[in-house]
Structure formats: structure tokens, C-alpha cells
């Protein structure tokens, strides 16, 4: 059985939870999210891991 795990949805889920818990950190969370997604797009090849 193969399992494909994408990092982008996990990062966005974590960012959404953090924004709900600590709304004052919104600017930092959005900035970090954009940086992580950008780096994954450039270097991670889509940010997917294949688990067997």
C-alpha cells in the first residue's frame, strides 16, 4: 500500500489552527507560510513524500 503525504495542506492546516488560537500572530504566520510554500515549490518538487 502506497501513501502519498503532501506537506502544503499540513502547513496550511497548522497555520489556520495557529491563527485561530493566537490571532495576534496573523502577520507572522502568513509570512512564514508563504516562505515555506515558496521554498517547497523551489526545492521540494511539490513537497510530497511517498511512504511505503
LUMVODO-894521 format. One record per residue: residue in three letters; x, y, z of N, C-alpha, C, CB in turn; residue number from 0. Coordinates in nm, 4 decimals, padded with zeros to 6 digits, m for minus. Last residue first. Glycine has a CB too. Example, Ala and Ser with C-alpha at 12.3 -4.5 7.8 and 13.67 -1.06 7.14 Angstrom:
   aa       n_x       n_y       n_z      ca_x      ca_y      ca_z       c_x       c_y       c_z      cb_x      cb_y      cb_z    i
  ser   01.2850  m00.2250   00.7080   01.3670  m00.1060   00.7140   01.2900   00.0030   00.7870   01.4084  m00.0598   00.5725    1
  ala   01.3190  m00.5690   00.7800   01.2300  m00.4500   00.7800   01.3200  m00.3300   00.7800   01.1308  m00.4473   00.9046    0
This chain:
   aa       n_x       n_y       n_z      ca_x      ca_y      ca_z       c_x       c_y       c_z      cb_x      cb_y      cb_z    i
  unk   00.5973   00.3878   00.1905   00.5582   00.2519   00.1547   00.5480   00.1678   00.2791   00.6576   00.1896   00.0560   51
  unk   00.5359   00.7237   00.1028   00.5635   00.6252   00.2071   00.5160   00.4886   00.1616   00.4959   00.6646   00.3401   50
  unk   00.6551   01.0004  m00.0485   00.5899   00.8740  m00.0773   00.6334   00.7729   00.0273   00.6235   00.8243  m00.2207   49
  unk   00.5917   01.3431  m00.0134   00.6707   01.2281   00.0288   00.5901   01.1035  m00.0003   00.7090   01.2366   00.1800   48
  unk   00.6025   01.6579  m00.1701   00.5335   01.5311  m00.1489   00.6343   01.4246  m00.1079   00.4571   01.4877  m00.2764   47
  unk   00.6727   01.9196  m00.2617   00.6567   01.8895  m00.1192   00.5801   01.7621  m00.0919   00.5881   02.0024  m00.0515   46
  unk   00.7364   02.0042  m00.5095   00.5952   01.9905  m00.4795   00.5694   01.9539  m00.3348   00.5341   01.8881  m00.5687   45
  unk   01.0156   02.0051  m00.4949   00.9491   01.9299  m00.6004   00.8018   01.9070  m00.5713   01.0177   01.7978  m00.6205   44
  unk   01.1557   02.1565  m00.3134   01.0977   02.0317  m00.2692   01.0280   01.9509  m00.3757   01.0043   02.0585  m00.1631   43
  unk   01.2472   02.4010  m00.4113   01.3437   02.2951  m00.3826   01.2811   02.1589  m00.3551   01.4265   02.3345  m00.2659   42
  unk   01.0221   02.5643  m00.4810   01.1514   02.5766  m00.5489   01.2384   02.4529  m00.5326   01.2255   02.6971  m00.4969   41
  unk   00.8127   02.4824  m00.3172   00.7936   02.4876  m00.4617   00.9247   02.4929  m00.5372   00.7097   02.6065  m00.4984   40
  unk   00.9271   02.5137  m00.0668   00.8870   02.3796  m00.1113   00.8677   02.3767  m00.2622   00.7575   02.3352  m00.0405   39
  unk   00.9568   02.7915  m00.0672   01.0754   02.7054  m00.0639   01.0428   02.5636  m00.1078   01.1357   02.7035   00.0761   38
  unk   00.6835   02.8674  m00.0700   00.7748   02.9078  m00.1772   00.8985   02.8208  m00.1828   00.8154   03.0520  m00.1597   37
  unk   00.5950   02.7597   00.1701   00.5372   02.7106   00.0448   00.6261   02.7478  m00.0738   00.3951   02.7675   00.0247   36
  unk   00.7554   02.9130   00.3482   00.7660   02.7658   00.3451   00.7117   02.7109   00.2134   00.6894   02.7028   00.4645   35
  unk   00.6679   03.1762   00.2908   00.8085   03.1398   00.2737   00.8233   02.9884   00.2617   00.8929   03.1925   00.3914   34
  unk   00.3969   03.1596   00.3599   00.4355   03.1913   00.2221   00.5807   03.1541   00.1943   00.4140   03.3398   00.1940   33
  unk   00.4205   03.1010   00.6357   00.3520   03.0090   00.5445   00.3955   03.0330   00.3997   00.1991   03.0248   00.5573   32
  unk   00.5447   03.3329   00.7303   00.6162   03.2043   00.7393   00.5543   03.1023   00.6443   00.6137   03.1500   00.8846   31
  unk   00.3361   03.5189   00.6770   00.4691   03.5351   00.6172   00.5463   03.4031   00.6186   00.5489   03.6436   00.6920   30
  unk   00.1288   03.4151   00.8349   00.1118   03.4254   00.6892   00.2475   03.4375   00.6204   00.0226   03.5466   00.6529   29
  unk   00.2454   03.4406   01.0892   00.2061   03.3087   01.0400   00.1907   03.3104   00.8882   00.0749   03.2633   01.1062   28
  unk   00.2819   03.7177   01.1107   00.3974   03.6283   01.1135   00.3627   03.4917   01.0553   00.4491   03.6127   01.2565   27
  unk   00.0152   03.8108   01.0997   00.1149   03.8558   01.0015   00.2341   03.7616   00.9950   00.1627   03.9968   01.0352   26
  unk  m00.1066   03.6744   01.3269  m00.1514   03.6544   01.1887  m00.0450   03.6932   01.0865  m00.2775   03.7344   01.1630   25
  unk  m00.0783   03.6803   01.5975   00.0370   03.6343   01.5196   00.0061   03.6205   01.3702   00.0854   03.5011   01.5737   24
  unk  m00.3185   03.7376   01.7124  m00.2205   03.8462   01.7061  m00.0989   03.8088   01.6219  m00.1759   03.8846   01.8463   23
  unk  m00.4634   03.5004   01.7314  m00.4868   03.5881   01.6160  m00.3856   03.7019   01.6043  m00.6253   03.6462   01.6240   22
  unk  m00.4086   03.2060   01.8254  m00.3362   03.3296   01.8565  m00.3514   03.4264   01.7397  m00.1853   03.3009   01.8857   21
  unk  m00.5992   03.0192   01.7305  m00.5585   03.0189   01.8704  m00.4958   03.1521   01.9100  m00.4607   02.9049   01.8967   20
  unk  m00.6312   03.0775   01.4580  m00.7482   03.0718   01.5453  m00.7096   03.0838   01.6926  m00.8246   02.9421   01.5221   19
  unk  m00.3665   03.0592   01.3737  m00.4366   03.1876   01.3598  m00.5606   03.1896   01.4479  m00.4755   03.2135   01.2124   18
  unk  m00.3152   02.7878   01.4217  m00.2422   02.8900   01.4975  m00.3099   03.0261   01.4894  m00.0990   02.9009   01.4467   17
  unk  m00.4875   02.6747   01.2322  m00.5090   02.6491   01.3744  m00.4383   02.7540   01.4590  m00.4599   02.5085   01.4121   16
  unk  m00.3667   02.7686   00.9953  m00.5042   02.8041   01.0283  m00.5353   02.7845   01.1753  m00.5997   02.7230   00.9453   15
  unk  m00.1163   02.6420   01.0105  m00.1248   02.7880   01.0106  m00.2651   02.8334   01.0478  m00.0853   02.8447   00.8732   14
  unk  m00.1957   02.3723   00.9909  m00.1275   02.4204   01.1112  m00.1351   02.5722   01.1216   00.0190   02.3751   01.1114   13
  unk  m00.2999   02.3799   00.7294  m00.3837   02.3414   00.8427  m00.3245   02.3911   00.9738  m00.4012   02.1896   00.8471   12
  unk  m00.0719   02.4458   00.5814  m00.1847   02.5392   00.5840  m00.2808   02.5068   00.6984  m00.2596   02.5361   00.4501   11
  unk   00.0856   02.2197   00.6299   00.1339   02.3510   00.6725   00.0185   02.4495   00.6795   00.2428   02.4030   00.5768   10
  unk  m00.0749   02.0238   00.5092  m00.0440   02.0146   00.6519   00.0031   02.1490   00.7064   00.0626   01.9075   00.6767    9
  unk  m00.0782   02.1025   00.2397  m00.2023   02.1044   00.3181  m00.1776   02.0961   00.4688  m00.2915   01.9898   00.2754    8
  unk   00.2111   02.0770   00.1877   00.1395   02.2045   00.1766   00.0071   02.2046   00.2531   00.1135   02.2364   00.0305    7
  unk   00.2946   01.8096   00.1991   00.3269   01.8988   00.3091   00.2434   02.0260   00.3046   00.4743   01.9335   00.3067    6
  unk   00.1307   01.5054   00.1387   00.1680   01.6373   00.0893   00.1892   01.7306   00.2073   00.0601   01.6935  m00.0065    5
  unk   00.1941   01.1717   00.1052   00.1710   01.2751   00.2049   00.2200   01.4076   00.1496   00.2416   01.2411   00.3386    4
  unk   00.0708   00.8746  m00.0094   00.1343   00.9991  m00.0516   00.0948   01.1082   00.0477   00.0929   01.0379  m00.1982    3
  unk   00.1271   00.5394   00.0313   00.0635   00.6561   00.0926   00.1409   00.7792   00.0502   00.0586   00.6438   00.2486    2
  unk   00.0640   00.2146  m00.0923   00.1395   00.3394  m00.1009   00.0584   00.4529  m00.0402   00.1764   00.3716  m00.2474    1
  unk   00.0847  m00.1179   00.0000   00.0000   00.0000   00.0000   00.0888   00.1236   00.0000  m00.0961   00.0001   00.1220    0
